[in-house]
């Protein structure tokens, strides 16, 4: 029988906390070993993903980053048993193991093999026990790289370049970068003319900090890039910012902006949902932003921050459906009306800013939030159909995947070669891996009565072959 925590003495509390921490370390090591074994033994068809990391993310509460780290540790420790022993016995933290594995897998170019083994042993010793600290360990690894690195000095080694982008819990994006001197010079040169303080007309000094000015400048550089005509295409379209929003919300936003600005503005009407795309509207904030959107069903988005599609509930739909809109309504703060494919919910004011002076692509939705059939008969998915599919599926529809729509392609459920039409009720967005999986395995997909895709796993995955909802409608695992 476990003693209640409040009944423990001070000494017992300290001992119990230390023991639980040790057991957690051992369980972490056990999970890494299990995932490494899955990596070598379980087929991708049974996993439903290219590797264990995707499966782990879809079946647990782990983030994709954490799952990938576990898989990388498992693969690395299989090649370096000395590091694995330290982790499996609970004398080295996983963070320290990851640092040493990174050094062991990509050692300095001019460090001989015997030196690599000796260096790894020294690093393991330095990272062992409760007194081990990350700072000195990183410093030792950096020193070894500097002494035995390649012909290029560290400042000029482009192989060390890294840029991390992580979405935070409060819906922001955190960046962390490490660049060589030339790339750093390019970035600072591009930022320099945009980061100068801008005093007000009355001479008041710019209140922005240097960090805030750099962040604003970085945003302007992105605006210029997205507005350029020679940027590469992705998924058959040039990259552009997408805002998914209901027609009713878009109309309300534009009406509010027009009223606040003291001017009348026309707006779309009718049932269903539409979507706007904000032109370069950075100087327009809230009510001061006009609303002169133009209707263009075939707009490519070139030179604009385009937005396409909406999959929220229609005005007459009073029953919440298990889609992204429903989860946004449940967990949001009640002020979100837009949805960005990469970043998620967007507030009323920022949605209004993006909807200002935009290209509008209207996609009519039915009562279940599904785009109405566009009745196209071409073999390939058209740009307008891709927008409509994005509005419905948001990305790869395979349960637990959700890769961005830009990385997907339209799959014919009833194959085109067998007479299947290129219509909305015969199409589903799938990433490359899951497109191949559906074609070459016993996984099946169909459009149900709710006009959304459902997936049937093979008997090897689920003996009962119970249908599974698409990723965007399946619950908390929302990309």
N, C-alpha and C positions, 0 to 999 in steps of 0.2 A: 504494500500500500504506500502510495506516494504522500509524503508529508506536505501539507499546504505551505506555500512560500511564506505566509505571514507567521507560521509557527517556527521557522528556522531561526537559529541564533545567528549572530553576526558572523562568526567563524564558518558556520554551515552555509550561509549565503555566499560568502566569498569562495568557498570550496566548490559549491554547486555551480556557480557561474563559470568558474574556471573549467570544471569538468564538462559542462554543456558546450563551452566554446571548443574544447578539444574534440568532443564527439561530432560537432558540426564540421570541423576540419576533416575528420575521418570520413564523414558522410559525403562531403564534397569530393574527396579523393575517390570514393566509391562510385559516385555518379560519373566522374570523368572516365573511370575505367569502363563502366557500363556503356557509355556513349562511344568510347573507342572501339569496344567490341561490336556494338551495333554497326559502326562504320565499316567494319570488315566483313560482317556476316549477313546483315539484313539487306534484302534487295531494295532498290529504289521504287519498284512497283509497290511493294508492301508498305514502304514508308510513305509513298505518295509525294515525295520530295527528292531533290537531287542528293540530299545527304541528311544526316541526323539533326543538324542544326534547325532546318526548317520544320522537321517533324517535332522537335523539342519545343519550338516556339508555338506551334499550333496546338499542342496538347498540354502545355503547362503555362504558368504565369510568367515564365522567363521572357525577357526581351530578346530580339534577334541578336543584338550585340553580345549579350551574356551567353546565349546558346552557341554562337560562333566561337567565343572565347573558350568555352568548355571543350568544344570539338578540337580546336587548335591545341589546347593543352594535352588532350588525349593522344593526338597524333604525335605531338612533340615528345611526350614522355615515353612513348613506345620506342623512340629512337635513342633516348638517353635515360637508361634505367637508373643511373645515379640520382638524377633529378626526381624521377618517379619515386624512388625509395624515400627520399626526404619528405615528399608530399604525403605518401601513403602512411608514413609513421607519424605524421602530424607535427613535424619539427620545422616545416617551412611553409610559409603562407603561399597561396596561389598567386598573388601579385608578384612576389619575389620569384616564384618559379617561372612565371611568364617572362620576366625580365631576363633571367638566365637562359631560358629556352631561345629567346630572340637572339641573344648573343651566340649561343651554341649553333643555331641553324644558319646564321649569317655571320661567321667569324671574320675578323679583320683579314684582309687579303694576304698580308705578308707575315701572319703569325703561323709558325710551323705546327704540324699536328701535335707533337709532344707539348708544345706551348699551349695549344688550345685545350688539351686535356688538363694540364696543370692549372690554367686560368679558370676553367670550369669548376675544378675541385676547390679552388680558392674562393670562388664566388659562392659556391654552395655552402662552404664553411662560414663565410661572412653573413649569409642569409639564414643561418640556422639558429633557432632558439628565440626566446622572448626579447632578447636585447638587439636583434637584427633591425636595422633601419633602412628605409628605402633610399634616402638621400646618399649616404656613403656608397651603397650598392650601385646606384646610377653613376656616381662619380667614378667609381672603379671601372665600370664598363666603358664610359666615355674616354677615360685615360687609355685603356687598351686599344680602343678604336683609333685614337689619335696617334699612338705610337706605332701601330702595325697596320694602319689603313692603307688604301691604295695610293697611287701616285698623286692623286688630287688631295689637297688639304681639305679638312672637314668643311670649311666654308664654301668650297666649290664642288662638293660631292652631291650631285643631283640624285644619287640613289638613296640618299637619306630623306628626300623630300616627302612630306606627309601633310595631308589636310583631313581633319576629322570634322564631321558635321553631325550633331546629335540633337534630336528634338527633345526639348525638356518637358517636364510634367505640366508646366503652365502654358504650353503651346508655343514656346519660343524656340529659336534655333541657336545652339551654341557651337562656335567654331574654334578649332585649335589647329594651328599650322606650324610647320617647321620647314623652311625653305633655304635653298642655297643662296649665295650672295647675289648671283645674277637675277634669279627669280625675285628675290627680295627687292633688288633695285628697281625692277620693272614695276612691282606693286607700289612701292613708295613713290616712284616717279608719276604713276597714274593717279595716285591719291593726292599728291602735293598741291596741284592747282585747285583742287576741290575742297581742301581742308583749311584754307585760309579763313581766319575769323571774318565774319561779315557784320560790321557795325550797322545799327539801325540808321534810318534817315536823320534822326535827331542827334546822332553821334553816340548813342548808347552802345556800350561794348557788347560784343557777341557773348551771351551767357553760356554757350555750349563749352563743355570741356574738350580737350584734345581728343579723347577717346570717342566722345559723341560726334565730333566733326569727322573723324575717320569713318565711323559707322555710316554717317549720312553720305559721305563721299563714296563709300563702297556701294551703297544703294543706287547712287547716280550712275556709277559705272555699269551696274547690271541693267539699268534702264536703257542706257545707250546700246548695250549689246543686244538686248531683246528687241530693240527698235531697228537694228541694222538689217539689211536685206541679204547679207551673205552668210548668215549663221547656218550651221548644218541642220539637217532634218533629223527627227527622231520619231519612229513609228509612223513615217510617211508625212509628218507635218513639222513645220519649224517650231522650236520651243516657244511657248507663250504661257502667260499666267492665266489659269482658268479659274473662274468663279462660278460655282453652281448655286443657283438661287431660284426660288419660285417666282413665277410671273407676278403673283399678287404682292409678294415682298418687294420685288423690283419696282412695281408700280407705286407702292406705298413710299418706298425710299425716294424715288424721283419726285413724287408729289410733295413730300416733305421738303426736299431740297428746293423745289421751285417756289413753294410757299415762303420758305425762309428767305429766299433771295428776292421775293417780291415780284416774281414774274411767272407767267403761265407757261406750261410746257405740256406737249402732247405725250401720251403714254399708251402702251399697248393694253389691250383688253381681251377678255375671253377666258375660257377655262384652260386648265392644264398648267404647264410650267415653261418658263423660258430662261434664258441666261444671257448676261451681259458681259462685255469685256472692256476693261478700262484702258483707254488710250493713255499716253504719258500724261498723267493727271496729278503729278506730284505736288504741284503748287495749289491744287484745289483741295480744300479741307472742309468737309461737311457742307453746310448751307451755302457757302460761297461757290460751290461747284455747280456749273450748269448741267443740263441734261439734254443733250442733243444727239442721243444715240440714233443710229441708222439701222434699218432692218436689212440684213444681208445673210441669207441662208447659206451661201457658199463661200463666205469669207474665210480666207486661209489664215488670217491672223498676222500676216506679214506686217511688221512695223507697228504692231499694237500689242498691248497686254490683253490677249483675247480670253474670253470666258465662254464655255459652252456647256450646256446641259444642266439639268436639275433632276434629282430623283426624290425630292421631298414629297410629302403627301399632297394630293390635290385638295382644293378648297372644300369640296364636299365630303372628303374622307374623314370620318369622325373616329375611326378605330385605328389606334397606332399599329403600324406594321413593323416587324423586326428588321428595320433597315437602318442605315447610317443616320437618316433624319430622326428616327425615333430615339436612337441612342444619344444623339446630340441633344434632343429635347429633354431627355431624362437626366443627363449628366451636365448639361451646360448651365449657364446662369440665366437663361431666359432671354438674353439679349442677342444671341447669335441668329443671323438670318442667312448667312452665306456659308459656303463650304469650299475650301481649297484642297485639291487632290493630294498635295504633299503634306500640308500643315494642319488641315482640319477646320474646325469652326472659325467663323469670322464675325466680328461684331457688326452691329447695324451701321455705325458711322463709317467704318472702313469699307464695308460692302457698298455703301453709298458712294464713297470716293472712287472705288474701282468701276462702279456702274456709270460713272460720269463720262459723258462724251465718248460712248463706246460703240463698238460693233456688236450688234445683238444677233445671236443665233437662236431662233425659237425652236424648241423641241416640245411638242405636245405630248402630255403624259396622260395615262388612264388613271382610274381610281386607285390602283395599287402602286403608283409611282413608276410605271413602266412606259417607255416611249412607244407611241403608236407605230404600227407597221409602216415603214416608208415605201414598201412595195417596189424595191429595186430588184432587177433581175441580172445585173452584171455579176461576173464571177467573183471579183474582188470587192472588198468592203469599201464604199465610198467615204470621202472625208466627212460628209454629213452623217452617214451611218455610224462611223467611228465615234463621233460626238454623242450620238444617241446611245450607243452601247456604253460609252463612258458614263453617261448620265444614269444608266441602269446598274451597271456592274461596278463602276468606280475604278476597277483595275482587274487583275486576274481573278476570275470568279471562283477558282478552285478553293474548296474549304481550307482555311488556314494560310493561304498564300497572300493574296492582295497586293502583288507587285503593281507598281504604278501603271496607269493606262498607257503611258508612252512606251512601255516595255512590252506591250501585249499585241496580239493580232486576233482578228476575228476568225473563229472556228465554226465551220459548217457542221451542225449536229447531224443533219441528214446530208451526207457528202454531196458536193457539187457534181462529182463524177457520176453519182447515182441518181441525179435528177433533182437534188436538193436546191431550193432557191436561196438567193442571197437576201433574205428578208429577216426582219428583227426577230420573228418567232422561230428562226432557224439558226441564230447566231449567238455566240457567247465569247466574251473576251478571255483569252488564256495567254499566259506567258509562254515562252518557247519550250521550257521543260514540260509544263503541263499539257501543252498542245501535243507534244510528242507522246506523252504518257497516255492521253486519251486515245490517240491513234494506234498505239502499239501495246495496249494492255486491256484488261477486262474492266477498267473503270468506264462508266457510262455517264452521259449527261443528257438531260431532257428539260424542256420548258414546261412547267407545271401550270395548273389552272390559274395561278396568281401571275402568270406571264413572266416569271423569273426563273433562272436556271437552277436546277437541283442535280446533285451528283450521287451516283450509286457506286459504292466501293465493290471491288471483287470479293468473292467468298473468302479468299485468303486473308483479307483485311477485316472483314465483318461477315461471319457466317450467315447472318440474317439479312445482309445486304440492305440495311435501312438507308433510305435516301437522306442526303445531307444538304442543308441549305448552302447557297453560295456564300463566299467569304464576307461580303458586305452586309449580309443579313443574318449571320450565324451567331452573333453574340459579342462578347467583349473583345475578341481578337480583331480589332479594327486597325488597319494600316494607318 
